[in-house]
Amino acid sequence: MAATDDALENAKAALGEQFQHYAIVVQYDDGDVWHDSNNALVEKALYKEALTMIKEEREWEENDIEVEWEEDDDDDDDGWKVAEEE
């Protein structure tokens, strides 16, 4: 467990040097979850944002949206029209 504690302390130190606020969440092999942060309000906001991002990604994957592009006859046409001189 000492190696795990050292790794978490190293992560906190590295994040603290680079970021004003941070939150760490770790899930151990046995399923237990540990979390820590340097600001409780920021931690809560980061978790909410992460949860929103995860939900949006899952919805996108579940909908399996495919984009179908219309093919143009002229491959050189980039969509811009140039006015011809008279």
C-alpha angles and dihedrals in degrees: 000000000000091000090053092049090049091050092051092048089050090050092050091048093049093047092046091056094052105033135043092218131018143166127204126200121185129182115201125215091259091056098256115139126215126187137180139168141170094236124035095205093049090046091056092047092049092050092050091049092048091050091051091050092049092049092049092050092049092049090050091050093045093051090050092205115198123198116217115199120206112238119231123217090225111059092188093060110102093185097262119121120206118206111241118233116246 
